[in-house]
């Protein structure tokens, strides 16, 4: 079956390899509009993520526009794979505006680390780099081995080498010691890493591997950003960021990672539509605590008007902060609850009638609707909510922890 899937993908995408890049980009924009409408899971995630990025300060119309641009970008990237498989001269598609500092170090057989993210077509960063310098990059294998073999051939066509995450530290250190560059796509959410810092105004977990390798090898980190414009790509490297080896590793590695992420964050803020908003960048829950289907980074709790039911549910609502300590919480409360103190940070909205709550709010990914009115659930599911729970899901015993958590 995996081979058949691979053959069908190749058959479908082969004609795209003969189109010009500007034509592919126009087609990708059209397909991005289609994907935005037909892939609700990814559309909702992108809309919610944009809504919950405080540093961007977007209104609903801007959120929708940038989310669509992100889908355009993703479809263009997919369409370019067959074209890149045939590409012999990457310089006609992409140019690095600041190649000298990193290239000089590599010529001196001193390794460098490139930190990048899912911007524009991130594959081009490695292709352009390996067309000029020896390099390796960390890449996660695809489940379909036939398809991955084809993608691997594209990534390694100019002499680069892809290493798997399980061998990343050992092979990455070896590459740096022999004077090659190491590429790391480091903008994924990794709660099991244990390291978190603010990214676009929200707490985000990230692997510290780039900074750890920089400290152990003495190699600098360059933050590499890429921008698609006018059918071509421009690449920019930051100034080199070095680890201070006079400091303890436990202190220096987090400091260096924060500096790296700040540089990358600024490039996302300049062109947010060319970043991959569809992924779980702000994934906060470690595995083994909350059940997977309830593991969302933004929750909305709609409380009932009935005072007796409200008082019965309120202690359980307060316990949510223990289950979701870092997630974004929105509380929709009846007006009679307005003097009530809330012992944790939450976004609160008060209502007199349920119609007051039917506004365009793209933040929540999970809704706990205790109002008894399905209209509210339908409204939020059209926006960004991926999972809805009602009071019936917690009966006969109203115990949030028992339902939401494992064990």
N, C-alpha and C positions, 0 to 999 in steps of 0.2 A: 504493500500500500504506500509506503514512504517513497518508493521508487516511482510509482505511478503519479503521486502528487508532485514529485520533482519534475517529471517529464511534462506534466500538464502546465506547470509554472513556466518552464523553459519554452514550451510551445507558445504559450500565451504572450510571453514577454519578448520573444525573439524579434518580432517586427519593430519593437521600440528601439532596438540597437541601431537602426538605420535612420532614425529621426535626428534632427539637429537638437542641440541642447535647448535653445529657445523654444522650439516646438514642444519638447518634452515638458518644459516648465509651464507652458500654457495648458497642455493636456493635464498635467499634474494639478494645476489650480482648479480645473473643472472637476476632476475626480475627487479632489479634496472637499469640494462642496457636497458631492454625492456622499462621501464617507462621513462627513459631519452629520448628515441627516440619517444615515443608515447604520451607524455604529454607536448606539446610544450609550453603551458602557463607557467608551472612550470619550465621547462628547461630554458626558456628565462629569467625568473625572477632570477633563481639561477646564471646563467652566468653573468647577469648584476650586481647583487649584489656583486659577487666576483670581477668583474672588477672595481667596485666603492669602494672597501675597501682599501684605500691607505696604511694602515699599513701592509698589506700582500704583496704588491708590486709584483703582479703576472704577468707573461707573458701569452699570449693566450693559449698555451699548458697546462700550470699549471691550468689555469681557467677551462678548459674543464675537466682535470683529477679530480680536487677537486669537481666540480659539479657532476660528475658521482659518486664519492665516497659518496657524500651527498644523492644521489638517492639510492645507495646501502644501506646506513644506514637507510633511511626512510622505504624501503621495509622490511628490517630485523625487524625493530620495529613493523611493521604491522603483520608480520608473528609470532611474539612472543606472541601476545595477547592470542590466544587459548592455547599456552603452559603455559603461566603464570596463566591462569585460573585453570590449574590442578596442578600447582607447590605448594608443601607443605613445601619445605625447600629452601628458597631463598638464604641461605648461600652457597649452592653448586653452585650458579650461580654468586653471587656478594659478594664482601667483601669491607668493609670500612677500609681504611688504617689509618685513623686518627679519631677514634670514641670517644676517651676519653674526650676531653674538653667539647663537647656538652653533652655527656651522663652523665658526672659528674654534670653538671648544672641541667639537667632534674631530676636526682636522688634527688637533693636538692630542687625539686619542683620550680625551676626557669625556666621560659619559654625561649626558644631560637627560632630564626627565621632562616630558611634555604632559601637562595636565590639560585635559579638554573635556567637553561635555557633548550632549546631543543637540548640537546647533547645526542649522542648515543641513548639508550632507556631511556628517562627521567622518564618513569613510575617506573623504578626499584629503583630510588632514594627514593620514598615514600614507596615502598614495603619493601626495606631493612631497612629503618629507623623505620617503624612501627613494624617490627619484633623484634626490640630491645627497643623501646621507645614509649610512648603514643604520638600521633600526629594527626594534621589535616592539610589539604592542600586546597588551593583554586583551584576549577576546574569549567570550563564553561560547562554547559550541552550540549549534542549533540541534534541536531534537531530531530533525530529519538529516541523517548523515550524508545522503546524496546531495541535498541542497546545500549543506554546510561545506561540502567539498568544493562545490562551485563558487560559493561566496569566498572561501579561503583562497581559491585560485585568483580571484579578483584582488583581494587584500594583499597577497604576496607577489603580485605580478612584477613589481619593480625591485624585487630582491629583499623585501622585508620579511619578517618572521612573526607569526602569531603564536603566543604562548597561552596556555589555559590558566584560569584563575588558581587552580590547585597548585600550580608550579610558579606562581607569580613572583614570590619573594626570591626564591633561589635563582630562577632563570633571569629575573629582572636585575638582580645584583650582579650576576655573571655578565650580562650584556653591558652594564654600566662600567664594569671593570675593564672590559676590552675596548671601551671608547665608543660604543654605539649609543643611540638614543633609545629611551624607553617611553612608549606612549601609553597613557592611562586615561580611559574615559571614566571620570570619577564623580559624576553627578547623580548616581543612583542612590535611592534611600536604603540604608543598611542599618537597621536598629540593633542588630546583633553585634555591630562593631563596638558599641559602647561609647563612641565619641559623637557628640552633638554640638552644633553651633547654629547661630541664626543664618538663614539663607533666604534672601528676599523678605526678611522680616519675620520669618517663622522658624521655629526650632526644627532642625533637620539632622538626621544621622548620616554619617559619611565614613568610609574607610580611611584610615590614616596611612595606608600603604605608601602613597607618594612621599609624604614627609618622613616616614620611617626609613625608606630607601635613601632619601636625600641625606638624612643624618648618618646612616651607616656607611654610605659611599662617599660623602662629601660632594656629591653632584648637585648642581643647581636645578631648581624647578622653573620651567617657563610655562606660563599659562597661555595656551593656544586657543584663539577664537577664530571663527570662520563666518563669513557673511556672503550670502548669495545676492548678486545685484547685476541686472542687465544680462542675464544668461551666463554669467561667469561667477567665480568665487575669489574673494580676497581673504588671505590668512594673515593674522597678526599675532606675533609673539610678544609677551610682556618682557620687561626687564628680568634678568635672572634673580630668583629668590633663593638665598642660601640658608641652610641651617646654621645656627650659632653653636659650634661644637664645644664651646666653653661652658655651655649650659647643660643641665641634666636632661637626658633624653625624654623623661616623663613630662618635663615642662616645655621643652623646645618643640617636640613633635606637634602637640596641639596648637602652639602659637603659629608655627609655620603653616599648618593646615588652614587655620583661620585666615591667614594672609592670602593664601592661594585661593580660597573660596571667595574672599572679598573681591579679588581681581576678576574672577570668573563671573561673579554676580553682576558686576558693572556692565559686562558685555551683554548679559541677558537683558538687563534693564534697557539698554540702548535699542535692541531689536527683539522684543519678547515674542513676536510672531514666528521667529525662526528657531525657537526652542521647543523641545518635546514636552509639552504640557500634559500629554496623555499618560505619562508614567507616574508611579507612586513616589515622587520625590520626598514627600513629607510622611512617609510610612514611619509610624512611631511605636507600634506594638511589636515586641519580640514574640517569637513563636512560643507556643506552649502555655500561654496565659488566656487570652480571649479566643473564643472559637473563630475560625477563619472567616466565616460568613459575616461576622459582626466586627471584623477588624478594619474599622474606618477611622480616618483622622479628623473628621468633622461630624458632630452629632447635633441634632435638633430635637428638643423635648417639648412637646406641646401639652401643657397641663389643662385639666378640665375646669369648667366653670363651677361645677358642683363642689361646694366647700368641704363636704364630708369626704368625698373621693379625693379631693386635693390633699387634705390632711393625711389621708391614708397613704398616698403615694409619695408625699414630700420626703420622708426619711430615706426612701429608696433612691429618689433623685439625688439626694445629697451623697449617697454612696457611689454614684457614678464617677465622681472625681477620683475615687480610689481605684476603680476599674480602668478608667481612661484618664490618667493623671496629666498627660500633656496634650491631649486632643482639644480641638476647638469645640466649645459647647455653646449652643444657642438655646435660650430658654424662652418659650412663648407662654406668658403667664396671664391669667385673668386679672383684671384691674384691682380686684379686692386683695391681691397678693402683693401690691406695690410696696407696702412698708416692710415687707418681710426681708430680713438680712440674708444675703447669700455668701457663704464663707469661702468662695473660690471665684476665680476670674471666669466670667461668662458674659456673653452678649445677650442682653435681656430686652424683650419687647412685650409690652402689655396691651391687652385687647379688651374691648367691651363686647364686641360681637365677632364671630369667627371670620366674617368678611374682612375685618381689619388685618388679618394675617395673610391674605391672598396677594402678596406683593412679590416682585421679582427678586428673590434672594437665591443666589447661586452657591452659597457657602456649604450647606449640609450635604453630606453623602449618605447619612443614615438618619431616619426620622422615627422617633418614638411618639406616636400619635395617641394620646390618651383622652382626646376630646370626644371620641365616639362618632365623629363626623368624617366619613371617607372622602369628602370633598377636599379636605386639607391634604390628605395623602396623594390624591390624584394631581393636585396642583404642584406639589413639590417633586413628585416623580416626573412631571413634564420638564422640570428645571434641571436638578442635579442629583436628586436622591436615588441611590442605588438599592437601598434596603429599607423596608418599612416594617415596623412592629406596632402592634396595638395591645391594649390591655389583655385581650384574649390569649396572646402569646405568653403571658406571664401567669395565667391562672392554672391550677386553683390557688396556689400560694404565690403571692406577689413577692418574688425574690429575684431581683435583677442579676445578682451574682450567679445564682444557680443556672439561669437561662443563658447568660452571655459568656460565662467563663468555662474553661475545661475543668474536668475533675470534680 
